[in-house]
Amino acid sequence: MPRTRTFLVSLLICAFSDITIAQDPDGLRSRAEVTSFEETSRYDDVLDFLTKLQQRSPFLRMDTLGFSQEGRRLPLMILSDPPVSTPLEASQSKKPIVFIMANIHAGEVEGKEAVQHLARRVLLGDLQPVLSKLTILIAPIFNADGNEKTAPENRAEQFGPIGGVGVRTNSQTFDLNRDFIKLESPEVQSLVKFLNLWDPHLTVDLHTTNGSYHAYHLTYSHPLNPNTDKRILTFQRDQMVPTIADAMLTTHNFRTYYYGNFTGNSKKPQPGDRTTWEAFTHQPRIGQNYGGLRNRLTVLSEAYSYLSFQRRIEVTERFVEEILRYCADHASQIVELTRAADDETVRRFSGNETVDFGVAFRPIPLARPVEILVGEVESRINPRSGKEMTVMVEDRVTPMMMEDFGMFAATRSVQAPRAYLLAYDRNIVEKCLQHGITVEKLTSDLTTEVEGLVIGSIEKSTRPFQGHFETKITGEYTKSEMTFPTDSILVRTAQPLGMLVCYLLEPESEDGLVTWNFFDSYLKVGTMFPVYKLMSQGPIASVPVEK
């Protein structure tokens, strides 16, 4: 399996990459470049850079993705040749749409700088050829409010920028990359609305690591939820990601591997330790996995936080560059793959075959142990804050054989229905519509056999997370004939977002609307869960609910 490759030059010194940042003849530079990489761009710096870039290129259109909690406009860059300004124009071009998002965690600022530099190269420099093959959308400063809370004390352990970075959360203190199911922040609500309108074939989400002292310049991931269309998973795991990783090493001399952390109490394993390398999570509350359930490609990028700020920008820029080159070279395959995934989802839920939906999961290791690169670090004092920074020693690399728990498998599955039926609930309907799911209401009474869950247990977390006490229910299913009155809600699974429908509405889903307390007022042991499962096809009189 391609994950077993380690993509390393064993124990060779990794020389600094000879990256030439293509600059505009008039000297258009980011704040990071102007300050010799001591500072990161503030909100106004980014807007000024984009304005000047648009003045220099006819192939850049600007739009607004949405607004932050504090009312800041979230800029959206649209790069294409010929230019496009709307989702319809982009769709009609038949080119893959690649969406690059930076700064969802505003303390992880490398992506914000890298996309500015990359856009300059795409519009004015050596990467112009990709514009004829791709439509590129960029949200360079997604967590704008968090970015403006820049201070040297934030993420002080990482190796620069010494002038400080923003904070992880938005102004609601929400981690925006945990909001993709509940959609409670204006930023992620706007983002999902954007996904519904523009429907990018690939989303690239740019981050920076915390934690383990590994020896990779950058780690990455694709969707990890086993409910994702198998062709999406296979294409990314076996074709796309290995090719990009090879290019990162052979062309740019950057070591990369699948995102993970060492298990145990230490950030750095020692010889003889029974350590494993483990991926993060399969849950769709995180954008990387959420995109996969929408039948779309996603790539998570994690620059190594103990690499210097300048080098983190460089490796992120090169990684996205190779993603763009790959997409340009495989444009028709990517368009066809995502279309086929949509068609297959509708087909499976339209027929009579059993469709299993996983509701509980565990990480599983690859077929055999792999070499994981363990790194060395040293300390350096930040001259502005006086705090100690952790610095990667790039030429100190120790390969260690260990199990790689880089995938997930369902430990329990339930049979997915052809539709979910429930009494009208404004909050539930609104949440489904926000996700882009088609919701219908009955135009006449419907008497039919359904399956319902008799609640046997209710378990709540003891500590709040994202302002919620996460909830889990279990129970036993019973079949009965029921009459659902006119205006009851019908949500069919035979739609491209069918797997996302199941995640939101399935009673025992481990990251659905039950999890995030949307059904709390209905939950009582011994009663029926208020969402019923229609397991067979049949004529139903209904109309769509207007958004």
C-alpha positions in Angstrom: 0.0 0.0 0.0 1.4 3.5 -0.9 1.1 4.6 2.8 4.0 2.3 3.6 6.4 4.4 1.7 8.4 6.6 4.0 9.6 9.1 1.3 12.9 9.8 3.0 16.5 10.2 2.1 17.8 8.1 5.0 20.0 10.0 7.4 21.1 12.5 4.6 21.2 16.1 5.5 18.1 17.8 4.1 19.5 20.9 2.5 17.4 24.0 2.4 15.2 23.9 -0.6 16.3 26.3 -3.4 12.9 27.9 -3.7 12.6 31.1 -5.7 9.6 33.1 -4.7 8.3 34.6 -8.0 7.9 38.4 -7.3 6.1 41.0 -9.2 8.4 43.4 -11.0 6.9 46.2 -8.9 7.8 44.5 -5.7 4.5 43.1 -4.5 5.4 41.3 -1.2 3.6 39.9 1.8 4.2 41.3 5.3 6.1 38.1 6.1 8.6 38.9 3.2 8.8 42.6 4.1 9.7 41.8 7.7 12.2 39.1 6.8 9.7 36.5 8.1 9.6 38.0 11.6 5.9 38.9 11.4 2.8 37.5 9.8 0.2 39.4 7.8 -2.6 41.2 9.6 -6.1 41.5 8.1 -5.5 44.8 6.3 -2.2 43.5 5.0 -3.9 40.7 3.2 -6.6 42.9 1.8 -4.0 45.3 0.5 -2.0 42.5 -1.1 -5.1 41.2 -2.9 -6.0 44.6 -4.2 -2.6 45.2 -5.6 -2.5 41.7 -7.1 -5.9 42.2 -8.8 -4.6 45.5 -10.3 -1.8 43.5 -11.9 -3.7 40.6 -13.4 -6.9 40.3 -15.5 -7.4 36.7 -14.2 -8.3 37.5 -10.6 -11.8 38.2 -9.5 -12.7 39.1 -5.9 -15.8 38.0 -4.0 -16.9 37.7 -0.4 -17.1 34.3 1.2 -19.0 35.7 4.2 -18.5 37.7 7.3 -16.8 36.9 10.7 -18.5 37.1 14.0 -17.1 40.6 14.5 -18.3 41.7 11.0 -15.1 41.4 9.0 -15.5 40.5 5.3 -13.9 37.2 4.4 -12.3 37.6 1.0 -12.6 35.0 -1.7 -10.1 35.0 -4.6 -11.3 33.5 -7.9 -8.4 32.7 -10.3 -9.1 31.4 -13.8 -8.2 31.8 -17.4 -10.5 32.8 -19.0 -11.8 34.7 -15.9 -15.0 33.5 -14.1 -17.0 35.3 -11.5 -19.9 33.0 -10.6 -20.4 29.3 -9.7 -22.4 28.8 -12.9 -19.5 30.2 -15.1 -17.1 27.9 -13.2 -19.3 24.9 -13.7 -19.8 25.6 -17.4 -16.0 25.7 -17.9 -15.9 21.9 -17.1 -12.6 22.5 -15.3 -11.9 21.1 -11.8 -12.6 23.7 -9.1 -9.8 23.6 -6.4 -10.6 25.5 -3.2 -7.7 26.4 -0.9 -8.5 27.6 2.7 -6.0 29.1 5.0 -6.0 30.4 8.6 -9.1 28.5 9.9 -6.9 28.3 13.0 -5.5 31.8 13.1 -2.4 30.8 15.2 -1.4 28.6 12.2 -0.4 31.3 9.8 1.8 29.6 7.3 -1.0 28.9 4.9 -2.1 32.5 4.9 1.3 33.6 3.7 1.8 30.7 1.3 -1.4 31.3 -0.6 -0.5 35.0 -1.1 2.9 33.9 -2.6 1.3 31.1 -4.6 -1.4 33.4 -6.0 1.3 35.8 -7.2 3.0 32.9 -9.0 -0.2 31.6 -10.5 -1.3 35.1 -11.8 2.1 36.6 -12.6 4.7 33.9 -12.6 5.8 30.4 -13.4 2.5 28.7 -12.4 0.3 30.6 -14.9 -0.2 27.5 -17.1 -2.5 25.8 -14.5 -5.0 28.7 -14.9 -6.2 27.3 -18.2 -6.8 23.9 -16.7 -8.2 24.8 -13.2 -10.5 27.2 -11.5 -8.7 28.1 -8.2 -10.6 29.6 -5.3 -8.7 30.9 -2.3 -9.9 32.0 1.2 -6.6 33.4 2.5 -7.7 34.6 6.0 -10.8 32.5 7.0 -10.5 33.2 10.8 -10.1 36.9 10.4 -11.1 37.7 14.0 -8.7 35.3 15.5 -5.9 36.6 13.2 -6.3 40.1 14.7 -5.6 38.9 18.2 -1.9 38.4 17.2 0.5 38.4 20.1 4.0 36.8 20.7 2.5 34.8 23.6 0.3 32.7 21.2 1.8 29.4 20.2 5.0 30.6 21.8 6.7 27.2 21.6 6.8 27.1 17.8 9.7 28.4 15.8 8.4 31.9 14.9 7.3 34.2 13.6 8.9 36.0 16.5 6.3 38.9 16.2 3.5 36.5 17.2 0.5 34.9 15.7 -3.3 34.9 16.2 -5.4 32.6 18.2 -7.0 29.2 17.4 -10.7 30.2 17.9 -13.1 32.7 16.5 -14.7 35.4 18.6 -17.3 32.9 19.9 -14.3 30.9 21.2 -15.3 28.2 18.7 -12.7 26.0 17.0 -14.0 26.6 13.5 -12.6 23.2 12.4 -14.9 21.4 14.8 -18.1 23.2 13.6 -18.8 21.4 10.3 -21.8 19.4 11.7 -23.5 21.8 14.1 -22.8 24.9 11.9 -23.0 27.5 14.7 -20.4 30.0 13.7 -21.1 32.6 10.9 -17.8 31.7 9.4 -18.5 28.0 8.9 -22.1 28.6 8.0 -20.8 30.9 5.2 -18.2 28.3 4.2 -20.8 25.5 3.8 -23.1 27.8 1.9 -20.1 28.5 -0.4 -19.5 24.7 -0.8 -23.2 24.3 -1.8 -22.9 27.1 -4.4 -19.4 26.5 -5.9 -19.2 22.8 -5.2 -15.3 22.5 -5.5 -14.0 19.1 -6.5 -11.1 19.4 -4.1 -10.7 21.4 -0.9 -7.1 22.0 0.5 -7.1 23.0 4.2 -3.8 24.5 5.4 -2.6 24.0 9.0 0.4 23.8 11.3 1.1 20.9 13.7 1.4 20.7 17.4 2.9 18.0 19.5 5.2 15.1 18.4 8.8 15.6 17.4 8.8 13.9 14.1 11.2 14.6 11.2 8.8 15.5 8.5 8.7 19.0 7.1 5.0 18.6 6.4 2.3 15.9 7.1 -1.0 15.5 5.3 -4.2 13.6 5.3 -7.2 12.7 3.1 -10.7 11.9 4.3 -10.6 9.2 7.0 -14.3 8.4 7.6 -15.1 4.8 6.4 -18.6 6.0 5.2 -16.9 8.0 2.5 -17.3 6.7 -1.1 -14.6 4.1 -1.5 -13.5 5.4 -4.9 -12.7 8.8 -3.3 -10.7 7.1 -0.6 -8.8 4.8 -3.0 -8.0 7.5 -5.5 -6.5 9.8 -2.8 -4.8 7.1 -0.8 -3.4 5.0 -3.7 -2.8 7.6 -6.5 -3.0 11.3 -5.7 -1.3 11.6 -2.4 1.7 9.3 -3.1 2.4 11.1 -6.4 2.4 14.4 -4.6 4.6 13.1 -1.8 7.1 11.7 -4.3 7.3 15.1 -6.0 7.8 16.9 -2.6 10.9 14.8 -2.0 12.4 14.4 -5.4 11.7 17.9 -6.7 11.8 20.0 -3.6 13.7 17.9 -1.0 11.0 18.1 1.6 10.2 15.0 3.7 6.4 14.4 4.0 4.2 11.7 5.4 0.6 11.1 6.6 -0.4 13.2 9.5 -0.2 11.6 12.9 1.3 11.7 16.4 3.3 9.3 18.5 1.3 7.5 21.2 2.4 7.4 24.8 3.4 10.2 27.2 6.4 11.4 25.3 6.5 13.7 22.2 9.6 11.7 21.1 9.8 7.9 21.3 12.9 6.3 22.5 14.5 3.0 21.3 12.6 0.1 22.8 9.4 2.1 23.4 6.2 0.4 22.2 5.2 3.4 20.3 2.7 3.7 17.4 1.9 6.4 14.9 -1.8 7.4 15.0 -3.9 9.6 12.7 -6.3 12.0 14.3 -10.0 11.3 13.8 -12.6 10.2 11.4 -15.3 12.6 12.6 -17.0 14.9 10.1 -17.1 17.8 12.6 -13.7 18.4 11.0 -13.6 19.8 7.4 -11.2 17.2 6.0 -13.7 14.4 6.8 -16.8 16.4 6.2 -15.7 17.1 2.6 -15.3 13.3 2.0 -18.9 12.7 3.1 -20.0 15.2 0.5 -18.3 13.0 -2.2 -15.5 15.5 -2.7 -11.7 15.2 -2.4 -10.0 16.9 0.5 -6.4 17.3 1.6 -5.3 18.4 5.0 -1.8 20.1 5.1 0.1 20.3 8.4 3.4 22.2 8.2 5.8 21.2 11.1 5.6 23.9 13.8 9.2 23.5 14.9 10.5 24.2 11.4 11.4 27.9 10.9 8.5 30.2 9.9 10.0 30.9 6.5 10.5 27.2 5.8 7.0 26.4 6.9 5.7 28.9 4.3 8.0 27.4 1.7 6.9 23.8 2.3 3.2 24.7 2.4 3.6 26.7 -0.9 5.4 23.8 -2.6 2.8 21.3 -1.3 -0.1 23.3 -2.7 1.9 23.8 -5.9 2.2 20.1 -6.4 -1.5 19.6 -5.7 -2.3 22.1 -8.4 0.0 20.5 -10.8 -1.5 17.1 -10.1 -5.1 18.4 -10.5 -4.1 20.1 -13.8 -2.6 16.8 -15.1 -5.7 14.7 -14.0 -8.4 17.2 -14.6 -10.9 15.0 -16.4 -10.4 12.1 -14.0 -11.1 14.3 -11.0 -14.3 15.7 -12.5 -15.5 12.3 -13.5 -14.6 10.7 -10.1 -16.7 13.2 -8.1 -19.6 13.0 -10.6 -19.6 9.2 -10.4 -19.5 9.3 -6.6 -22.7 11.5 -6.6 -24.4 9.2 -9.1 -23.5 6.1 -7.1 -24.8 7.5 -3.9 -28.2 8.3 -5.5 -28.2 4.9 -7.2 -27.5 2.9 -4.0 -30.2 4.7 -2.0 -32.7 4.5 -4.8 -32.7 0.7 -5.1 -33.5 -2.1 -2.8 -29.9 -3.2 -1.9 -28.8 -3.0 1.7 -26.7 0.1 2.5 -24.7 -0.2 5.7 -23.9 3.0 7.6 -21.1 2.9 10.3 -22.0 4.3 13.7 -19.0 3.3 15.8 -15.3 3.2 14.7 -11.8 2.3 15.7 -8.4 3.1 14.3 -6.7 0.2 12.5 -3.1 -0.3 11.6 -1.6 -0.8 8.2 -0.9 -4.3 7.1 2.7 -4.2 8.4 4.8 -1.8 10.4 6.5 1.1 8.6 9.5 3.4 9.2 8.4 6.6 10.9 11.0 9.4 11.0 11.7 10.6 14.5 13.3 14.1 14.8 15.5 16.1 17.1 14.8 19.6 18.5 16.7 22.2 20.3 15.7 25.4 22.2 16.1 29.0 21.2 14.9 32.2 22.9 12.4 34.5 21.1 14.0 37.9 21.2 10.7 39.7 21.4 8.8 37.7 23.9 11.7 36.2 25.9 10.0 32.8 25.7 11.7 29.5 24.7 11.0 28.3 21.2 11.4 24.7 20.0 13.5 24.4 16.8 13.7 21.5 14.4 17.2 20.1 13.7 16.6 19.3 10.1 19.6 17.0 9.5 18.9 14.7 12.6 16.6 11.9 11.5 16.1 8.6 13.1 13.9 6.0 11.3 11.9 3.8 13.7 9.8 0.8 12.8 6.3 1.0 14.3 2.7 0.3 13.6 0.9 3.1 11.7 -2.8 3.4 12.8 -3.6 5.6 9.8 -7.1 4.3 8.9 -10.4 3.7 10.5 -12.9 0.8 10.4 -16.5 0.6 11.5 -17.0 -1.6 14.6 -20.8 -1.4 14.3 -23.1 -0.5 11.4 -26.8 -0.1 10.9 -28.9 -0.4 7.8 -29.4 3.0 6.3 -33.0 3.9 5.3 -34.4 5.2 2.1 -35.7 8.2 4.0 -36.1 9.7 7.5 -39.5 10.9 8.7 -40.1 13.3 11.6 -42.6 15.9 12.8 -41.7 19.4 11.7 -38.9 20.9 13.9 -37.6 24.2 12.7 -34.1 23.8 14.1 -33.6 20.3 12.5 -35.0 21.5 9.1 -32.9 24.6 9.1 -29.7 22.6 9.9 -30.3 20.2 7.1 -31.0 23.0 4.7 -27.8 24.8 5.7 -25.8 21.7 4.7 -27.4 21.8 1.3 -29.6 18.7 1.9 -32.9 18.5 0.1 -35.8 18.5 2.7 -39.4 17.8 1.8 -42.7 18.0 3.6 -45.7 15.7 3.1 -48.6 17.1 1.1 -51.0 14.4 2.4 -51.1 12.0 5.3 -48.7 9.0 4.8 -49.4 5.6 6.5 -46.4 3.3 6.2 -44.2 0.8 8.0 -41.2 2.4 9.6 -38.4 1.5 12.1 -38.0 3.5 15.2 -35.5 3.4 18.1 -36.7 2.9 21.6 -34.2 4.8 23.7 -32.4 2.5 26.1 -29.6 4.7 27.4 -28.6 8.4 27.2 -25.0 9.3 27.9 -23.7 12.8 28.1 -20.1 14.1 28.4 -19.2 15.5 31.7 -17.3 18.5 30.3 -18.5 20.9 27.6 -16.9 21.0 24.2 -17.6 23.8 21.8 -20.4 24.9 24.2 -22.1 21.5 24.1 -22.3 18.4 26.3 -21.9 15.7 23.6 -24.7 13.1 23.8 -24.9 9.5 22.8 -28.0 7.3 22.8 -28.5 3.6 22.3 -31.6 1.5 22.0 -33.5 -1.2 20.2 -35.3 -0.8 16.9 -38.9 -1.8 16.5 -41.1 -1.9 13.3 -44.6 -0.5 13.3 -47.1 1.0 11.0 -47.5 4.7 11.6 -49.4 7.6 10.1 -47.5 10.8 9.5 -49.7 13.8 9.0 -49.5 16.4 6.2 -46.5 18.8 6.7 -44.4 16.1 8.4 -40.8 16.2 7.3 -39.3 13.7 4.8 -35.5 13.6 4.2 -34.6 11.1 1.4 -31.2 9.5 1.3 -31.3 9.2 -2.5 -29.5 12.5 -3.0 -25.8 13.2 -3.5 -25.4 14.1 0.2 -27.1 10.9 1.2 -24.3 9.8 3.6 -24.3 13.2 5.2 -28.1 12.8 5.7 -27.4 9.6 7.6 -24.7 11.2 9.7 -27.0 14.1 10.8 -30.3 12.1 11.4 -29.3 8.6 12.4 -30.2 8.2 16.1 -26.9 6.4 17.0 -24.6 8.4 14.7 -21.5 9.2 16.7 -21.2 12.8 15.3 -24.7 13.8 14.3 -27.4 16.2 15.5 -28.0 14.0 18.5 -24.3 14.4 19.5 -24.7 18.2 19.4 -27.8 18.4 21.5 -30.3 19.3 18.7 -32.6 16.5 19.9 -32.2 16.9 23.7 -35.8 18.0 24.4 -37.0 14.7 22.9 -34.7 12.3 24.7 -36.0 10.1 27.5 -35.2 6.5 28.3 -38.1 4.2 27.2 -39.5 6.6 24.6 -39.3 6.6 20.9 -36.6 8.7 19.2 -38.6 11.2 17.1 -36.9 10.4 13.8 -38.2 7.3 12.0 -36.6 5.2 9.3 -38.4 4.4 6.1 -36.7 1.3 4.8 -38.4 0.7 1.5 -39.3 2.7 -1.6 -42.8 3.7 -2.4 -44.8 6.7 -3.8 -44.9 9.6 -1.4 -46.7 12.9 -2.0 -44.4 15.7 -1.0 -42.8 19.0 -2.0 -39.4 20.6 -1.2 -39.1 22.8 1.8 -38.0 26.3 0.7 -34.7 27.5 2.1 
